[in-house]
Amino acid sequence: MDDDQTFDFSVLDKIGAPYRHFEAGEKIFLEDDAGDVMYMVRSGRVDLISYGTVLENVRAGGIFGEMAMIDRGRRSAAAMAAETTEVVAIDRPTFLAVVGHDPQFALRVMSLLATRLRRMNKQI
């Protein structure tokens, strides 16, 4: 999910994970929406936004909404397509199937969570 880690999208294709297309400026989800799906960017770019501030740009191979896999809580930020974007929607059963096929995927998701938390702590 970061620049030196790539993910084989064929695993998601084999599992049948749905792809979703968004046009530039289209919302994927809003802050405080229910969270039951995480996303992986196949192409394009997604802005993660809180209180009108872009917190992060997620590009191809990157993931967002991953906290939904852990606590199924409300979204802590909004996600909006910054350009024409295709994402793969990963619900809990799909997440568990991917982890079964590639256990390192779970570690990469946890690493991303830790990186984002550290970044937020530095900003506070």
ZIJOHU-V979185 format. One record per pair of residues at least 24 apart in sequence whose ideal C-beta (glycine too) atoms are under 7 Angstrom apart, sorted by the first residue. I is the first residue (numbers start at 1). GAP is how many residues later the second one is. Records with the same first field share a line. If there is no record, write none. Layout:
# ZIJOHU-V979185
I->GAP ; GAP
This chain:
# ZIJOHU-V979185
1->60 ; 61 ; 62 ; 107 ; 111
5->103
6->55
7->33 ; 54
9->33
11->87 ; 90 ; 91
12->76 ; 86
15->79 ; 82 ; 83
17->71 ; 72 ; 73 ; 77
18->71
19->67 ; 69
20->67 ; 69
21->65
22->59 ; 63
23->58 ; 61
24->57 ; 58 ; 59 ; 60
25->55 ; 56
26->54 ; 55
27->51 ; 53
28->51 ; 52 ; 53
29->36 ; 46 ; 49 ; 50
30->45 ; 48
31->44 ; 45 ; 46 ; 47
32->42 ; 43
33->41 ; 42
34->40
35->30 ; 32 ; 33 ; 37 ; 38 ; 39 ; 40
36->32 ; 36 ; 55
37->28 ; 31 ; 52 ; 53 ; 54
38->25 ; 27 ; 28 ; 30 ; 31 ; 52 ; 57
39->24 ; 25 ; 26 ; 48 ; 49 ; 50 ; 51
40->47 ; 48 ; 50
41->44 ; 46
42->44 ; 45 ; 46
43->42 ; 43
44->37 ; 39 ; 40 ; 41 ; 42
45->37 ; 38 ; 40
46->33 ; 34 ; 35 ; 36 ; 39
47->33 ; 35
48->29 ; 31
49->28 ; 29 ; 31
50->27
57->25
63->46 ; 49
66->43 ; 46 ; 47
69->26 ; 40
